[in-house]
């Protein structure tokens, strides 16, 4: 089995080690005998989403999100949209998550029109939402993460949240939601990165990828003793 990952804008959107998500996916698939290839899809490089099984986009600052906008609209937006609607697995973090929505109005009034692949919008405020946080997915996975954003995201009816808040701000600090979920697309504010800290979530994505490409596949359990100890420590220190 071989899985191909497209890493969008790895040189521009990589806050707080977001590329660790690719490493976690790769290591957890390699440990199960699955080969993984990752291509860097940078500015100026076109790509066809059909060539990939997973799309990944990290977070960035308002500045990078603005700089990328022209490039995004030269065709990458249509490919990403096609992948999302077609049920490919996609993980988008913070600034990258915001770019899947309709628009991001920055705290200083700049309007960034995004691709509108998903039904939500984001508006910034000067007070940033920062800290360790936790939320629970519909499968009952308690995810720990770290957030640092000015944007407040408001979901429309066409999508569901990735989780409900246990502690922290999440999408907007008001409605108790965190991130977005639609088909096999997962958007979240969690940097840090999220997948090495939350192996159950990493395996949820991997099982969806394998199901897409090879039909339902049982995942061999891995030894997550250290990861679980780390998660419990984060909960103890910051969450409960
Ligand atoms: N620029 C966005 C915000 O501040 C995203 C930041 C990030 O990716 N951490 O809301």
py3Dmol code that shows the C-alpha trace and the ligand (Angstrom):
import py3Dmol

protein = """\
ATOM      1  CA  UNK A   1       0.000   0.000   0.000  1.00  0.00           C
ATOM      2  CA  UNK A   2       1.188   3.502  -0.749  1.00  0.00           C
ATOM      3  CA  UNK A   3      -0.257   6.816   0.384  1.00  0.00           C
ATOM      4  CA  UNK A   4       0.569  10.134  -1.284  1.00  0.00           C
ATOM      5  CA  UNK A   5       0.427  13.355   0.716  1.00  0.00           C
ATOM      6  CA  UNK A   6       0.296  16.885  -0.712  1.00  0.00           C
ATOM      7  CA  UNK A   7       1.784  19.364   1.749  1.00  0.00           C
ATOM      8  CA  UNK A   8       0.483  22.764   0.690  1.00  0.00           C
ATOM      9  CA  UNK A   9       2.707  25.798   1.252  1.00  0.00           C
ATOM     10  CA  UNK A  10       5.100  24.002   3.662  1.00  0.00           C
ATOM     11  CA  UNK A  11       7.555  26.916   3.548  1.00  0.00           C
ATOM     12  CA  UNK A  12       4.933  29.590   4.279  1.00  0.00           C
ATOM     13  CA  UNK A  13       2.421  27.938   6.594  1.00  0.00           C
ATOM     14  CA  UNK A  14       4.321  26.071   9.294  1.00  0.00           C
ATOM     15  CA  UNK A  15       3.715  27.679  12.667  1.00  0.00           C
ATOM     16  CA  UNK A  16       4.629  25.826  15.869  1.00  0.00           C
ATOM     17  CA  UNK A  17       5.907  22.781  13.983  1.00  0.00           C
ATOM     18  CA  UNK A  18       2.735  21.999  12.066  1.00  0.00           C
ATOM     19  CA  UNK A  19       4.767  19.720   9.785  1.00  0.00           C
ATOM     20  CA  UNK A  20       4.917  17.336  12.762  1.00  0.00           C
ATOM     21  CA  UNK A  21       1.464  16.224  11.601  1.00  0.00           C
ATOM     22  CA  UNK A  22       2.980  14.841   8.388  1.00  0.00           C
ATOM     23  CA  UNK A  23       5.713  13.118  10.411  1.00  0.00           C
ATOM     24  CA  UNK A  24       3.124  11.509  12.717  1.00  0.00           C
ATOM     25  CA  UNK A  25       0.997  10.305   9.790  1.00  0.00           C
ATOM     26  CA  UNK A  26       4.067   8.953   8.003  1.00  0.00           C
ATOM     27  CA  UNK A  27       5.513   7.181  11.040  1.00  0.00           C
ATOM     28  CA  UNK A  28       2.187   5.639  12.034  1.00  0.00           C
ATOM     29  CA  UNK A  29       1.601   4.367   8.499  1.00  0.00           C
ATOM     30  CA  UNK A  30       5.203   3.124   8.065  1.00  0.00           C
ATOM     31  CA  UNK A  31       4.844   1.191  11.332  1.00  0.00           C
ATOM     32  CA  UNK A  32       1.989  -0.677   9.650  1.00  0.00           C
ATOM     33  CA  UNK A  33       3.941  -1.424   6.503  1.00  0.00           C
ATOM     34  CA  UNK A  34       2.347   1.360   4.430  1.00  0.00           C
ATOM     35  CA  UNK A  35       4.636   3.428   2.239  1.00  0.00           C
ATOM     36  CA  UNK A  36       4.155   7.221   2.327  1.00  0.00           C
ATOM     37  CA  UNK A  37       5.317   9.843  -0.167  1.00  0.00           C
ATOM     38  CA  UNK A  38       4.979  13.574   0.464  1.00  0.00           C
ATOM     39  CA  UNK A  39       5.216  16.346  -2.132  1.00  0.00           C
ATOM     40  CA  UNK A  40       5.759  19.974  -1.222  1.00  0.00           C
ATOM     41  CA  UNK A  41       3.253  22.115  -3.142  1.00  0.00           C
ATOM     42  CA  UNK A  42       4.717  25.585  -2.829  1.00  0.00           C
ATOM     43  CA  UNK A  43       3.808  28.936  -4.387  1.00  0.00           C
ATOM     44  CA  UNK A  44       3.910  28.806  -8.186  1.00  0.00           C
ATOM     45  CA  UNK A  45       3.630  25.009  -8.307  1.00  0.00           C
ATOM     46  CA  UNK A  46       0.387  23.621  -9.673  1.00  0.00           C
ATOM     47  CA  UNK A  47      -1.024  20.308  -8.503  1.00  0.00           C
ATOM     48  CA  UNK A  48      -3.783  17.873  -9.320  1.00  0.00           C
ATOM     49  CA  UNK A  49      -5.616  16.705  -6.201  1.00  0.00           C
ATOM     50  CA  UNK A  50      -6.395  13.370  -7.910  1.00  0.00           C
ATOM     51  CA  UNK A  51      -2.705  12.442  -7.508  1.00  0.00           C
ATOM     52  CA  UNK A  52      -2.967  12.566  -3.706  1.00  0.00           C
ATOM     53  CA  UNK A  53      -4.697  10.704  -0.887  1.00  0.00           C
ATOM     54  CA  UNK A  54      -4.180  13.334   1.836  1.00  0.00           C
ATOM     55  CA  UNK A  55      -3.994  17.120   1.601  1.00  0.00           C
ATOM     56  CA  UNK A  56      -2.361  19.000   4.461  1.00  0.00           C
ATOM     57  CA  UNK A  57      -2.129  22.735   5.066  1.00  0.00           C
ATOM     58  CA  UNK A  58      -0.611  24.337   8.177  1.00  0.00           C
ATOM     59  CA  UNK A  59      -1.127  27.647   9.940  1.00  0.00           C
ATOM     60  CA  UNK A  60       0.415  31.048   9.376  1.00  0.00           C
ATOM     61  CA  UNK A  61       0.224  34.664  10.256  1.00  0.00           C
ATOM     62  CA  UNK A  62      -2.157  37.158   8.679  1.00  0.00           C
ATOM     63  CA  UNK A  63       0.737  38.383   6.531  1.00  0.00           C
ATOM     64  CA  UNK A  64       1.445  34.990   4.912  1.00  0.00           C
ATOM     65  CA  UNK A  65      -2.253  34.306   4.424  1.00  0.00           C
ATOM     66  CA  UNK A  66      -2.511  37.567   2.482  1.00  0.00           C
ATOM     67  CA  UNK A  67       0.621  36.894   0.383  1.00  0.00           C
ATOM     68  CA  UNK A  68      -0.665  33.447  -0.626  1.00  0.00           C
ATOM     69  CA  UNK A  69      -4.077  34.565  -1.725  1.00  0.00           C
ATOM     70  CA  UNK A  70      -3.214  35.274  -5.385  1.00  0.00           C
ATOM     71  CA  UNK A  71      -1.414  31.968  -5.751  1.00  0.00           C
ATOM     72  CA  UNK A  72      -4.283  30.077  -4.130  1.00  0.00           C
ATOM     73  CA  UNK A  73      -6.704  31.545  -6.622  1.00  0.00           C
ATOM     74  CA  UNK A  74      -4.648  30.452  -9.633  1.00  0.00           C
ATOM     75  CA  UNK A  75      -6.098  26.927  -9.523  1.00  0.00           C
ATOM     76  CA  UNK A  76      -5.116  25.437  -6.170  1.00  0.00           C
ATOM     77  CA  UNK A  77      -8.465  26.607  -4.759  1.00  0.00           C
ATOM     78  CA  UNK A  78     -10.390  24.552  -7.350  1.00  0.00           C
ATOM     79  CA  UNK A  79      -8.261  21.448  -6.723  1.00  0.00           C
ATOM     80  CA  UNK A  80      -8.683  21.743  -2.948  1.00  0.00           C
ATOM     81  CA  UNK A  81     -12.428  22.254  -3.346  1.00  0.00           C
ATOM     82  CA  UNK A  82     -12.660  19.204  -5.623  1.00  0.00           C
ATOM     83  CA  UNK A  83     -10.778  17.095  -3.058  1.00  0.00           C
ATOM     84  CA  UNK A  84     -12.992  18.236  -0.181  1.00  0.00           C
ATOM     85  CA  UNK A  85     -16.264  17.650  -2.036  1.00  0.00           C
ATOM     86  CA  UNK A  86     -14.974  14.295  -3.322  1.00  0.00           C
ATOM     87  CA  UNK A  87     -14.316  13.001   0.203  1.00  0.00           C
ATOM     88  CA  UNK A  88     -10.519  13.019   0.219  1.00  0.00           C
ATOM     89  CA  UNK A  89      -8.844  13.291   3.593  1.00  0.00           C
ATOM     90  CA  UNK A  90      -7.687  16.816   4.359  1.00  0.00           C
ATOM     91  CA  UNK A  91      -6.253  18.320   7.529  1.00  0.00           C
ATOM     92  CA  UNK A  92      -6.062  22.105   7.812  1.00  0.00           C
ATOM     93  CA  UNK A  93      -4.604  23.994  10.770  1.00  0.00           C
ATOM     94  CA  UNK A  94      -5.492  27.480  12.002  1.00  0.00           C
ATOM     95  CA  UNK A  95      -4.614  29.936   9.187  1.00  0.00           C
ATOM     96  CA  UNK A  96      -4.894  27.061   6.681  1.00  0.00           C
ATOM     97  CA  UNK A  97      -8.262  26.142   8.193  1.00  0.00           C
ATOM     98  CA  UNK A  98      -9.458  29.742   7.832  1.00  0.00           C
ATOM     99  CA  UNK A  99      -8.516  29.639   4.133  1.00  0.00           C
ATOM    100  CA  UNK A 100     -11.089  26.918   3.423  1.00  0.00           C
ATOM    101  CA  UNK A 101     -13.927  29.234   4.444  1.00  0.00           C
ATOM    102  CA  UNK A 102     -15.591  32.168   2.736  1.00  0.00           C
ATOM    103  CA  UNK A 103     -13.474  35.006   4.059  1.00  0.00           C
ATOM    104  CA  UNK A 104     -11.187  36.240   6.806  1.00  0.00           C
ATOM    105  CA  UNK A 105     -11.554  39.848   7.873  1.00  0.00           C
ATOM    106  CA  UNK A 106      -8.407  40.669   9.835  1.00  0.00           C
ATOM    107  CA  UNK A 107      -8.549  42.591  13.111  1.00  0.00           C
ATOM    108  CA  UNK A 108      -7.257  45.709  11.288  1.00  0.00           C
ATOM    109  CA  UNK A 109     -10.005  45.587   8.674  1.00  0.00           C
ATOM    110  CA  UNK A 110      -8.353  43.843   5.733  1.00  0.00           C
ATOM    111  CA  UNK A 111     -10.771  41.643   3.811  1.00  0.00           C
ATOM    112  CA  UNK A 112      -9.288  38.363   2.532  1.00  0.00           C
ATOM    113  CA  UNK A 113     -11.759  36.559   0.265  1.00  0.00           C
ATOM    114  CA  UNK A 114     -11.064  32.832   0.460  1.00  0.00           C
ATOM    115  CA  UNK A 115     -12.195  29.826  -1.528  1.00  0.00           C
ATOM    116  CA  UNK A 116     -15.511  29.187   0.224  1.00  0.00           C
ATOM    117  CA  UNK A 117     -15.053  25.427  -0.038  1.00  0.00           C
ATOM    118  CA  UNK A 118     -16.743  25.169   3.360  1.00  0.00           C
ATOM    119  CA  UNK A 119     -19.622  27.033   4.938  1.00  0.00           C
ATOM    120  CA  UNK A 120     -17.973  29.337   7.495  1.00  0.00           C
ATOM    121  CA  UNK A 121     -16.312  32.732   7.854  1.00  0.00           C
ATOM    122  CA  UNK A 122     -13.720  34.269  10.163  1.00  0.00           C
ATOM    123  CA  UNK A 123     -13.364  37.732  11.688  1.00  0.00           C
ATOM    124  CA  UNK A 124     -10.366  38.922  13.682  1.00  0.00           C
ATOM    125  CA  UNK A 125     -10.237  40.948  16.884  1.00  0.00           C
ATOM    126  CA  UNK A 126      -7.232  42.597  18.541  1.00  0.00           C
ATOM    127  CA  UNK A 127      -7.392  40.300  21.583  1.00  0.00           C
ATOM    128  CA  UNK A 128      -5.845  36.988  20.590  1.00  0.00           C
ATOM    129  CA  UNK A 129      -7.102  33.671  21.877  1.00  0.00           C
ATOM    130  CA  UNK A 130      -4.049  31.886  23.243  1.00  0.00           C
ATOM    131  CA  UNK A 131      -3.412  28.811  25.354  1.00  0.00           C
ATOM    132  CA  UNK A 132      -3.484  25.079  25.852  1.00  0.00           C
ATOM    133  CA  UNK A 133      -6.981  23.796  25.223  1.00  0.00           C
ATOM    134  CA  UNK A 134      -9.020  20.637  24.793  1.00  0.00           C
ATOM    135  CA  UNK A 135     -12.100  19.481  22.916  1.00  0.00           C
ATOM    136  CA  UNK A 136     -14.033  16.300  22.285  1.00  0.00           C
ATOM    137  CA  UNK A 137     -14.889  14.861  18.855  1.00  0.00           C
ATOM    138  CA  UNK A 138     -18.141  13.059  18.060  1.00  0.00           C
ATOM    139  CA  UNK A 139     -16.252   9.747  18.397  1.00  0.00           C
ATOM    140  CA  UNK A 140     -15.462  10.732  21.992  1.00  0.00           C
ATOM    141  CA  UNK A 141     -11.760  11.441  21.363  1.00  0.00           C
ATOM    142  CA  UNK A 142     -10.517  14.010  23.891  1.00  0.00           C
ATOM    143  CA  UNK A 143      -8.050  16.086  21.904  1.00  0.00           C
ATOM    144  CA  UNK A 144      -5.432  18.306  23.550  1.00  0.00           C
ATOM    145  CA  UNK A 145      -3.904  21.186  21.640  1.00  0.00           C
ATOM    146  CA  UNK A 146      -2.539  24.700  21.643  1.00  0.00           C
ATOM    147  CA  UNK A 147      -4.268  27.689  20.074  1.00  0.00           C
ATOM    148  CA  UNK A 148      -3.084  31.187  19.190  1.00  0.00           C
ATOM    149  CA  UNK A 149      -5.359  33.145  16.884  1.00  0.00           C
ATOM    150  CA  UNK A 150      -7.014  36.484  16.431  1.00  0.00           C
ATOM    151  CA  UNK A 151      -9.656  35.118  14.051  1.00  0.00           C
ATOM    152  CA  UNK A 152     -13.078  34.072  15.335  1.00  0.00           C
ATOM    153  CA  UNK A 153     -14.662  31.437  13.108  1.00  0.00           C
ATOM    154  CA  UNK A 154     -18.429  31.054  12.780  1.00  0.00           C
ATOM    155  CA  UNK A 155     -19.765  27.864  11.189  1.00  0.00           C
ATOM    156  CA  UNK A 156     -22.792  27.794   8.867  1.00  0.00           C
ATOM    157  CA  UNK A 157     -25.395  25.035   8.603  1.00  0.00           C
ATOM    158  CA  UNK A 158     -23.542  23.184   5.838  1.00  0.00           C
ATOM    159  CA  UNK A 159     -20.769  21.900   8.137  1.00  0.00           C
ATOM    160  CA  UNK A 160     -20.361  20.434  11.616  1.00  0.00           C
ATOM    161  CA  UNK A 161     -17.734  21.333  14.205  1.00  0.00           C
ATOM    162  CA  UNK A 162     -14.767  19.024  14.698  1.00  0.00           C
ATOM    163  CA  UNK A 163     -15.486  19.024  18.401  1.00  0.00           C
ATOM    164  CA  UNK A 164     -17.092  20.614  21.427  1.00  0.00           C
ATOM    165  CA  UNK A 165     -14.921  22.545  23.834  1.00  0.00           C
ATOM    166  CA  UNK A 166     -13.684  21.073  27.104  1.00  0.00           C
ATOM    167  CA  UNK A 167     -11.445  24.041  27.910  1.00  0.00           C
ATOM    168  CA  UNK A 168     -10.210  27.082  25.957  1.00  0.00           C
ATOM    169  CA  UNK A 169     -11.634  29.228  23.133  1.00  0.00           C
ATOM    170  CA  UNK A 170     -11.874  27.065  19.999  1.00  0.00           C
ATOM    171  CA  UNK A 171     -13.640  28.587  17.011  1.00  0.00           C
ATOM    172  CA  UNK A 172     -14.720  31.838  18.626  1.00  0.00           C
ATOM    173  CA  UNK A 173     -14.796  31.633  22.427  1.00  0.00           C
ATOM    174  CA  UNK A 174     -18.583  31.967  22.375  1.00  0.00           C
ATOM    175  CA  UNK A 175     -20.450  28.951  21.040  1.00  0.00           C
ATOM    176  CA  UNK A 176     -18.397  26.069  22.475  1.00  0.00           C
ATOM    177  CA  UNK A 177     -17.383  24.687  19.087  1.00  0.00           C
ATOM    178  CA  UNK A 178     -13.921  23.879  17.772  1.00  0.00           C
ATOM    179  CA  UNK A 179     -12.829  23.395  14.181  1.00  0.00           C
ATOM    180  CA  UNK A 180     -14.799  22.055  11.279  1.00  0.00           C
ATOM    181  CA  UNK A 181     -15.685  18.675   9.854  1.00  0.00           C
ATOM    182  CA  UNK A 182     -17.160  17.990   6.446  1.00  0.00           C
ATOM    183  CA  UNK A 183     -16.838  14.698   4.540  1.00  0.00           C
ATOM    184  CA  UNK A 184     -13.269  13.673   5.390  1.00  0.00           C
ATOM    185  CA  UNK A 185     -11.970  17.210   5.855  1.00  0.00           C
ATOM    186  CA  UNK A 186     -10.805  18.195   9.324  1.00  0.00           C
ATOM    187  CA  UNK A 187     -10.084  21.843  10.188  1.00  0.00           C
ATOM    188  CA  UNK A 188      -8.794  22.879  13.611  1.00  0.00           C
ATOM    189  CA  UNK A 189      -7.157  25.741  15.480  1.00  0.00           C
ATOM    190  CA  UNK A 190      -4.786  23.311  17.161  1.00  0.00           C
ATOM    191  CA  UNK A 191      -1.104  23.850  16.563  1.00  0.00           C
ATOM    192  CA  UNK A 192       1.561  22.152  18.458  1.00  0.00           C
ATOM    193  CA  UNK A 193       1.188  19.939  16.305  1.00  0.00           C
ATOM    194  CA  UNK A 194      -2.095  18.108  16.890  1.00  0.00           C
ATOM    195  CA  UNK A 195      -1.531  14.572  15.558  1.00  0.00           C
ATOM    196  CA  UNK A 196       1.596  13.500  17.497  1.00  0.00           C
ATOM    197  CA  UNK A 197      -0.169  14.617  20.691  1.00  0.00           C
ATOM    198  CA  UNK A 198      -3.380  12.791  19.815  1.00  0.00           C
ATOM    199  CA  UNK A 199      -2.626   9.407  18.263  1.00  0.00           C
ATOM    200  CA  UNK A 200      -6.300   8.396  18.236  1.00  0.00           C
ATOM    201  CA  UNK A 201      -7.076  11.325  15.974  1.00  0.00           C
ATOM    202  CA  UNK A 202      -4.100  10.466  13.749  1.00  0.00           C
ATOM    203  CA  UNK A 203      -5.448   6.924  13.410  1.00  0.00           C
ATOM    204  CA  UNK A 204      -8.952   8.202  12.626  1.00  0.00           C
ATOM    205  CA  UNK A 205      -7.489  10.085   9.644  1.00  0.00           C
ATOM    206  CA  UNK A 206      -5.382   7.100   8.596  1.00  0.00           C
ATOM    207  CA  UNK A 207      -8.374   4.744   8.703  1.00  0.00           C
ATOM    208  CA  UNK A 208     -10.346   7.156   6.498  1.00  0.00           C
ATOM    209  CA  UNK A 209      -7.479   7.376   3.991  1.00  0.00           C
ATOM    210  CA  UNK A 210      -7.103   3.607   3.780  1.00  0.00           C
ATOM    211  CA  UNK A 211     -10.847   3.142   3.463  1.00  0.00           C
ATOM    212  CA  UNK A 212     -10.925   5.639   0.582  1.00  0.00           C
ATOM    213  CA  UNK A 213      -8.132   3.937  -1.297  1.00  0.00           C
ATOM    214  CA  UNK A 214      -8.225   0.260  -0.340  1.00  0.00           C
ATOM    215  CA  UNK A 215     -11.621  -0.341   1.288  1.00  0.00           C
ATOM    216  CA  UNK A 216     -12.108  -0.887   5.005  1.00  0.00           C
ATOM    217  CA  UNK A 217      -8.767  -1.829   6.617  1.00  0.00           C
ATOM    218  CA  UNK A 218      -8.112  -2.884  10.228  1.00  0.00           C
ATOM    219  CA  UNK A 219      -5.322  -0.812  11.780  1.00  0.00           C
ATOM    220  CA  UNK A 220      -2.785  -2.777  13.792  1.00  0.00           C
ATOM    221  CA  UNK A 221      -2.632  -1.159  17.257  1.00  0.00           C
ATOM    222  CA  UNK A 222       0.642   0.635  18.036  1.00  0.00           C
ATOM    223  CA  UNK A 223       2.354   1.119  21.373  1.00  0.00           C
ATOM    224  CA  UNK A 224       1.137   4.597  22.389  1.00  0.00           C
ATOM    225  CA  UNK A 225       2.222   4.377  26.002  1.00  0.00           C
ATOM    226  CA  UNK A 226       4.469   7.463  25.870  1.00  0.00           C
ATOM    227  CA  UNK A 227       1.923   9.499  23.908  1.00  0.00           C
ATOM    228  CA  UNK A 228      -0.798   8.625  26.419  1.00  0.00           C
ATOM    229  CA  UNK A 229       1.432   9.592  29.346  1.00  0.00           C
ATOM    230  CA  UNK A 230       2.153  12.938  27.676  1.00  0.00           C
ATOM    231  CA  UNK A 231      -1.551  13.543  27.013  1.00  0.00           C
ATOM    232  CA  UNK A 232      -2.478  12.768  30.606  1.00  0.00           C
ATOM    233  CA  UNK A 233       0.206  15.171  31.818  1.00  0.00           C
ATOM    234  CA  UNK A 234      -1.133  17.961  29.607  1.00  0.00           C
ATOM    235  CA  UNK A 235      -4.639  17.354  30.961  1.00  0.00           C
ATOM    236  CA  UNK A 236      -3.349  17.404  34.525  1.00  0.00           C
ATOM    237  CA  UNK A 237      -1.286  20.574  34.110  1.00  0.00           C
ATOM    238  CA  UNK A 238      -3.473  22.700  31.864  1.00  0.00           C
ATOM    239  CA  UNK A 239      -6.966  21.364  31.389  1.00  0.00           C
ATOM    240  CA  UNK A 240      -8.598  19.877  34.503  1.00  0.00           C
TER     241      UNK A 240
END
"""
ligand_1 = """\
10
LIG
N -3.622 34.615 11.222
C -4.643 33.832 11.835
C -5.179 34.400 13.127
O -4.461 35.061 13.865
C -4.106 32.434 12.032
C -3.015 32.324 13.059
C -2.421 30.958 13.150
O -2.360 30.184 12.165
N -1.920 30.660 14.328
O -6.336 34.190 13.401
"""
view = py3Dmol.view(width=600, height=400)
view.addModel(protein, "pdb")
view.setStyle({"model": 0}, {"cartoon": {"style": "trace"}})
view.addModel(ligand_1, "xyz")
view.setStyle({"model": 1}, {"stick": {}})
view.zoomTo()
view.show()
